[in-house]
């Protein structure tokens, strides 16, 4: 069955330190993969997406993610975290064709940034 | 573009009352999704439309929930009658064929007392 797993419920990182958020997926074919960020009281915002080609994908706000087919992973990284990055991050995989497409979201990882 | 617009931002209603949530997708987007977010269940897809036609409503929890999309620029999600367990944040999102990335609205926080 198709699924998305984010193993870490929450992570705390010091400001200026590097960040890696983990995402593993189960999907029967080559997936489309996404990372979204949700700030408190807001909707989700697309950070980046992978469809094909270069397995290292650059996104907004200085984030990048790497697709590793052998590990079924799509981890999100940032070299230096800012306090404004504190939010919840969702990995997603799709599409699932039932006459159209839909995306499955992981449970999310909440990022705390300490000064 | 103003993005995906949802109204109201907050709704407090009494159990048994009818609730209508509204969504205006991004102009030109041909897919519209309704999600519900709770602490216990995370993000759940309720229903989605393509070119105003409902494609998959398997996530609608029960008959009390209904959704319509009368035209390309407007959709509603209705709960009748509402129950306390319907309390959640409801998100609308839109997308374009071939893109697959979603643009979310700011959500409607529904509280049923």
Boltz contact constraints between the chains, C-beta under 6 A:
constraints:
  - contact:
      token1: [A, 32]
      token2: [B, 100]
      max_distance: 6.0
  - contact:
      token1: [A, 42]
      token2: [B, 106]
      max_distance: 6.0
  - contact:
      token1: [A, 43]
      token2: [B, 91]
      max_distance: 6.0
  - contact:
      token1: [A, 43]
      token2: [B, 104]
      max_distance: 6.0
  - contact:
      token1: [A, 43]
      token2: [B, 105]
      max_distance: 6.0
  - contact:
      token1: [A, 43]
      token2: [B, 106]
      max_distance: 6.0
  - contact:
      token1: [A, 43]
      token2: [B, 107]
      max_distance: 6.0
  - contact:
      token1: [A, 44]
      token2: [B, 104]
      max_distance: 6.0
  - contact:
      token1: [A, 46]
      token2: [B, 101]
      max_distance: 6.0
  - contact:
      token1: [A, 49]
      token2: [B, 101]
      max_distance: 6.0
  - contact:
      token1: [A, 95]
      token2: [B, 100]
      max_distance: 6.0
  - contact:
      token1: [A, 98]
      token2: [B, 56]
      max_distance: 6.0
  - contact:
      token1: [A, 99]
      token2: [B, 55]
      max_distance: 6.0
  - contact:
      token1: [A, 100]
      token2: [B, 50]
      max_distance: 6.0
  - contact:
      token1: [A, 100]
      token2: [B, 55]
      max_distance: 6.0
  - contact:
      token1: [A, 102]
      token2: [B, 45]
      max_distance: 6.0
  - contact:
      token1: [A, 102]
      token2: [B, 48]
      max_distance: 6.0
  - contact:
      token1: [A, 105]
      token2: [B, 43]
      max_distance: 6.0
  - contact:
      token1: [A, 107]
      token2: [B, 42]
      max_distance: 6.0
